[in-house]
Amino acid sequence: MPTRWLLATLVAVLLSPSLLPAQVRSVSPRNLHERILCIVPMIGAGTPKDPRRPLLAPVILPSAKPTRTGVFGFSYQLSDDGHFAILELLADRTAAFPTLLSTPGVVKVFDRLTAKKSDIEVECQKYKKDFSLDHFGMGVR
């Protein structure tokens, strides 16, 4: 009986280190931070002082120091007609979104955590024919 116990302990000790790497899972950068996806009109005159951009997209000046508070990143795809954008906003917390989303002109909003992928794609394909969530979004570490 003691030999079985000793053998079982030895096997457990030898196998434990090989199981540790399997437990460490890296989170995809596309799944970090709070994210919302919205359909918004394009705004701006296309000048350096008023760049053409999606409504709600922050204007990031080259001289600005990068920050990770509020909305700190975005990604978008232009609609087929060029009048709208499918916009993803990244923020450090969801509290950054309510004020933005009450802005007039926002067509549709999806919370990436709660909305179904198929619902998002069906709605976005009304604006961009070949839209796919698999090829959209940005990763930030």
Summary of the structure (lengths in Angstrom):
residues: 141
radius of gyration: 22.7
end to end distance: 52.5
largest distance: 83.3
contacts: 322
relative contact order: 0.20
helix: 31%
strand: 23%
